[in-house]
Amino acid sequence: MKRLLSLALVSFAAATAVAATAVEEFTLTIKNHAFEPKEITIPAGKKIKLLVVNKDATPAEFESKPLGREKVIPGQSTGTVNLGPLKPGRYPFVEEYHENDAAAQGTIVVQ
C-alpha cells in the first residue's frame, strides 16, 4: 500500500511539474498582408508560443528587431515564434515583405 501511495505521489508531482511548465499560446493572423490583431498582449516573465497563421497564398515574414526574431511563413501555413520571458514593454513587429504598409505592422504588449 505504501508503494502504491508513493507511486501516486510521484505521478501527481510529475503531472504538476508538466502543467506548471506549459507554454501559453497566442495567435496572430496575416491576411491580405495585414496582421490581426494589430496588438497582442502577453504576460511578462513567461515563455510563450506565438502562432503566426499566414492565410495569404504568398509567403510572409514576421520580423521584430526589438525581439530579435524573424520567421518566414509559407503561404497558407502556420509558423511558430517562441518568445520570452520578456520584460514589460511594447515590442513592434512587421510583415517584412510589406513593412511600409501600416496594415503590415503591429505591437506585442508585455504586461
Steps between C-alpha positions, in 0.01 A plus 500: 500500500789736580653429161171577323469829689859591416439430131184711506687791661783478247250494211315800644825694547606426142163606360509819707851582376393454137193719550709768670739516205228503232560780252207729429412546130390817323387528137575772248345481152628646174237557230542734202845581645335645813529380860198415711500598777726804461589483866540191712552499878710231664611443860837628620756257633358193324592303191229504235441346161379739230319321218513708182233385256561612141168487313652657189612290203846659507771476768516757778775585745430582863784724619564682826840661538441586870419132566775370273258276312447428129281224365396435140158339484412338167161580348200323652697374800585569864836584652602497865700777667618427854529806724596583854525533773472872421506817707194728493496730198387545143671300225417594139489244219449513122422277206838573346399456135243782544649693794419845356128420507341598834281187488816287500613635839404413854607497863547240771417653837661324794338558840 
